[in-house]
Amino acid sequence: MLLNEFKNQYLDLLLSFLWKQWSSLGVAGYVDKEDEWIIDPEALLLLSFSIARYDARLFDEILDWMNVNGKFINIQRFKNILKKYPFISRTVLCAVADKMANIEPRRKNKWQQLAKLYPNNTNEILFFAKNGTALPVGKNVDIEFQKHGFHRNNLELRHYSSLFKSGKAVSLILKSRALFGLNARAEVISYLADGKTAHPSKISKDIFYYQKTVQDALVDMKISEAIYCSIQGREKNIACYKINGQNCLELKMNFLSGLIGRPCSLRWKKYSLKFQIYWIRTIRHFF
């Protein structure tokens, strides 16, 4: 296979993958088969704002979805993920946050926290054709994106997106946040949903919260008996936590129905970053 053919096929696969993920979360589209993993919305957004620059319609549909579901996006997790993983989309994310602050005045302070993080000192076209050429921009440019060095036509939302589908495994993190709020408890419940047993340090690393925050949340949640703690290790007593499937029957049946005991988590930060790295290495051969 020629390198150019590989690039085109890889980009098509990435865009198809992203369309499927977003459609399963509520973006207007058709999904023939639902995935069984839990989608990490922040990691998905970071990957999308790199790859969706090659599909302006997908990019704008994501913003349309954020207009409906943005209150369930965790700004602190964005900050924590970006401290560890060098997503190239961080400047685009700041432009999007500035736009969301304009679209959602009630949550202006929330989005402006993110909009100021990574200034863009360059001026560039936001969208590209699949062959890598910049798409032309008309006279009616988007002011918020322009402030961040990205030129695009003014955003016009179609308002076709819906709230996330709460009955689907892919939406569990968003569903947890709707119930518990934007805090460590929502992330912990989602993390333990597939029945795994894990130490607080491992949980905190994977959900991007400070270990003490996770430890404190687990101790309190253990009191409810929805989560139990087991001591592991011979030489060192290591406390590990797991959802209690017996004392948590109501939670298991009504909230986590069908998830406990079934592996359904995808390591979103890891794979999102790998997809991005492979794409960067691919396009460097051509542009």
MARMAR-239154 format. One record per residue (C-alpha): x, y negated, z. Coordinates in Angstrom, 1 decimal. Example, Ala and Ser with C-alpha at 12.3 -4.5 7.8 and 13.67 -1.06 7.14 Angstrom:
<pts>
      c1      c2      c3
    12.3     4.5     7.8
    13.7     1.1     7.1
</pts>
This chain:
<pts>
      c1      c2      c3
     0.0     0.0     0.0
     1.3    -3.5    -0.9
     1.9    -5.9     2.0
    -0.7    -8.3     0.5
    -3.3    -5.6     0.4
    -2.5    -4.6     4.0
    -2.9    -8.2     5.1
    -6.3    -8.6     3.5
    -7.5    -5.3     4.8
    -6.2    -6.0     8.3
    -7.9    -9.4     8.4
   -11.2    -7.9     7.1
   -11.0    -5.3     9.9
   -10.4    -7.9    12.5
   -13.2   -10.1    11.3
   -15.6    -7.2    11.1
   -14.6    -6.1    14.6
   -15.2    -9.6    16.0
   -18.6    -9.9    14.2
   -19.6    -6.6    15.8
   -18.5    -7.7    19.3
   -20.3   -11.0    19.1
   -23.4    -9.6    17.6
   -23.7    -7.1    20.5
   -23.5   -10.1    22.9
   -26.2   -12.1    21.3
   -24.8   -13.8    18.2
   -27.3   -13.6    15.3
   -26.3   -10.6    13.3
   -26.8    -6.8    12.9
   -25.1    -4.1    14.8
   -25.7    -0.6    13.6
   -24.1     1.1    16.6
   -23.3    -0.3    20.0
   -19.9     0.1    21.6
   -19.6     1.7    25.0
   -16.9    -0.5    26.5
   -17.4    -3.6    28.6
   -16.4    -6.8    26.8
   -14.2    -9.3    28.6
   -15.7   -12.6    27.3
   -12.6   -14.8    28.0
   -10.2   -12.4    26.2
   -12.7   -12.0    23.3
   -12.9   -15.8    23.0
    -9.1   -16.2    23.0
    -8.7   -13.6    20.2
   -11.6   -15.1    18.3
   -10.3   -18.6    18.2
    -7.2   -17.3    16.4
    -8.8   -15.0    13.9
   -12.2   -16.7    13.3
   -10.3   -19.7    11.8
   -10.5   -17.5     8.7
   -14.3   -17.3     8.9
   -15.8   -20.7     9.6
   -19.3   -19.2     9.9
   -18.2   -16.7    12.6
   -16.4   -19.6    14.5
   -19.5   -21.8    14.5
   -21.8   -18.9    15.5
   -19.5   -18.3    18.5
   -19.9   -21.9    19.5
   -23.7   -21.5    19.1
   -23.5   -18.5    21.4
   -21.5   -20.6    23.9
   -24.2   -23.3    23.9
   -26.6   -20.6    25.2
   -24.3   -18.6    27.4
   -21.5   -21.0    28.3
   -22.6   -21.2    32.0
   -21.4   -17.6    32.4
   -17.9   -18.3    31.1
   -15.2   -18.4    33.8
   -12.8   -21.4    33.3
   -10.5   -20.2    36.1
   -10.0   -16.9    34.4
    -9.1   -18.7    31.2
    -6.4   -20.5    33.1
    -5.1   -17.4    34.8
    -5.0   -15.4    31.6
    -3.2   -18.1    29.7
    -0.6   -18.4    32.5
     0.4   -14.8    31.7
    -0.5   -14.2    28.0
     0.7   -16.6    25.3
    -2.4   -16.7    23.1
    -1.8   -19.1    20.2
    -5.5   -20.1    20.3
    -5.1   -22.1    23.5
    -5.0   -25.5    21.8
    -8.1   -24.5    19.8
    -9.7   -23.4    23.0
    -9.1   -26.9    24.5
   -10.8   -28.5    21.4
   -13.8   -26.1    21.8
   -14.0   -27.0    25.5
   -14.1   -30.7    24.7
   -16.9   -30.0    22.2
   -18.8   -28.0    24.7
   -18.5   -30.9    27.2
   -20.2   -33.1    24.6
   -22.9   -30.5    23.8
   -23.5   -29.6    27.5
   -23.5   -32.8    29.5
   -24.7   -31.0    32.6
   -21.5   -28.9    32.6
   -19.2   -31.7    31.3
   -16.8   -31.4    34.3
   -16.5   -27.7    33.9
   -15.4   -27.8    30.3
   -13.2   -30.9    30.7
   -11.1   -28.9    33.2
   -10.1   -26.7    30.2
   -10.0   -29.4    27.5
    -7.0   -31.2    29.1
    -4.8   -28.2    29.7
    -2.9   -27.8    26.4
    -2.5   -30.9    24.2
    -1.9   -30.4    20.5
     0.8   -32.6    19.1
     0.2   -31.7    15.5
    -2.5   -32.5    12.9
    -3.9   -29.5    11.0
    -6.9   -28.2     9.2
    -8.9   -25.9    11.4
   -10.2   -23.4     8.9
    -8.5   -21.3     6.2
    -9.5   -19.2     3.3
    -8.5   -15.6     3.6
    -5.5   -16.2     1.3
    -4.2   -18.7     3.9
    -5.0   -22.0     2.1
    -6.6   -24.7     4.1
   -10.3   -25.4     3.5
   -11.2   -28.9     2.4
   -12.7   -31.3     5.0
   -15.3   -33.9     4.0
   -15.7   -37.5     5.3
   -18.0   -36.5     8.2
   -15.3   -35.0    10.5
   -15.9   -33.6    14.0
   -14.7   -36.2    16.6
   -13.9   -33.8    19.4
   -11.9   -31.5    17.3
   -10.1   -34.4    15.7
    -9.0   -35.6    19.1
    -7.2   -32.3    19.6
    -5.5   -32.4    16.2
    -7.9   -30.2    14.3
    -9.7   -31.4    11.2
   -13.1   -29.9    10.4
   -16.5   -31.0     9.2
   -18.9   -32.1    12.0
   -20.3   -29.1    13.9
   -24.0   -28.4    13.3
   -25.4   -25.6    15.6
   -28.0   -23.3    14.1
   -29.5   -22.3    17.5
   -29.9   -18.7    16.4
   -28.0   -17.1    19.2
   -29.7   -15.5    22.2
   -28.9   -14.8    25.8
   -26.6   -11.9    26.3
   -28.3    -8.5    26.2
   -28.4    -7.5    29.8
   -29.3    -3.9    29.2
   -26.1    -3.1    27.3
   -22.8    -1.9    28.7
   -20.9    -4.5    26.7
   -22.6    -7.3    28.7
   -21.8    -6.0    32.2
   -19.4    -8.7    33.1
   -21.8   -11.4    32.0
   -24.6    -9.6    33.8
   -22.5    -9.4    37.0
   -21.9   -13.1    36.8
   -25.6   -13.9    36.4
   -26.2   -11.9    39.6
   -23.2   -12.6    41.8
   -22.0   -15.9    40.3
   -18.6   -16.9    38.7
   -16.5   -15.3    41.4
   -14.3   -12.4    42.2
   -17.2   -10.1    43.3
   -18.7   -10.2    39.9
   -15.4    -9.1    38.3
   -14.7    -6.4    41.0
   -18.1    -4.8    40.4
   -17.6    -4.8    36.7
   -14.1    -3.4    37.1
   -15.2    -0.5    39.3
   -18.3     0.2    37.2
   -16.8     3.2    35.4
   -16.2     5.1    38.7
   -12.5     4.4    39.0
   -10.6     4.2    42.3
    -8.2     1.3    42.5
    -5.9    -0.6    44.9
    -6.6    -4.3    45.4
    -3.3    -5.3    43.8
    -4.2    -3.3    40.6
    -7.7    -4.8    40.5
    -6.4    -8.4    41.0
    -3.8    -7.9    38.2
    -6.4    -6.6    35.8
    -9.2    -9.1    36.5
    -6.9   -12.1    36.9
    -7.7   -13.1    40.4
    -5.3   -13.7    43.3
    -4.8   -10.5    45.3
    -5.9   -12.1    48.6
    -9.2   -13.3    47.0
    -9.8    -9.8    45.7
    -8.9    -8.2    49.0
   -11.2   -10.5    51.0
   -14.1    -9.8    48.6
   -13.5    -6.0    48.8
   -13.5    -6.1    52.6
   -16.8    -7.9    52.7
   -18.4    -5.7    50.0
   -17.3    -2.6    51.9
   -19.5    -3.7    54.8
   -22.5    -3.4    52.5
   -21.6     0.3    51.9
   -22.0    -0.3    48.2
   -18.2     0.2    48.0
   -16.1     2.5    50.1
   -12.4     2.6    50.9
   -10.2     5.7    50.9
    -6.7     6.0    52.3
    -4.2     7.5    49.9
    -0.6     8.4    50.1
     1.4    10.4    52.6
     4.2     8.1    53.6
     2.2     4.8    53.2
    -1.4     4.4    53.9
    -2.8     2.7    50.7
    -6.3     1.5    50.8
    -8.2     2.1    47.5
   -11.7     1.1    46.7
   -14.5     2.7    44.7
   -18.2     2.1    44.1
   -20.2     4.4    46.5
   -22.6     6.3    44.3
   -24.6     7.7    47.2
   -25.0     4.7    49.4
   -25.4     2.5    46.4
   -28.3     4.3    44.7
   -30.4     1.1    44.0
   -27.4    -0.7    42.6
   -26.4     2.3    40.6
   -29.9     2.9    39.1
   -31.0    -0.6    38.4
   -27.8    -2.6    37.8
   -25.1    -0.2    36.7
   -27.5     2.4    35.1
   -25.6     4.9    33.1
   -22.2     3.3    33.7
   -20.8     4.9    36.9
   -18.7     7.9    36.1
   -18.4     7.1    32.4
   -15.3     5.5    31.1
   -16.4     2.3    29.3
   -13.8    -0.3    29.9
   -11.5    -1.5    27.1
    -8.3    -3.3    28.2
    -9.4    -6.5    26.5
    -6.4    -8.7    27.4
    -3.9    -6.1    26.3
    -5.6    -5.3    23.0
    -6.6    -8.9    22.2
    -3.0    -9.9    22.5
    -1.8    -7.0    20.4
    -4.3    -7.8    17.7
    -3.0   -11.4    17.7
     0.7   -10.4    17.6
     0.2    -8.0    14.7
    -1.7   -10.6    12.8
     1.0   -13.2    13.4
     3.7   -10.8    12.2
     1.6   -10.0     9.1
     0.9   -13.5     8.0
     4.6   -14.5     8.4
     5.4   -12.4     5.4
     3.2   -14.6     3.2
     2.8   -18.2     4.6
</pts>
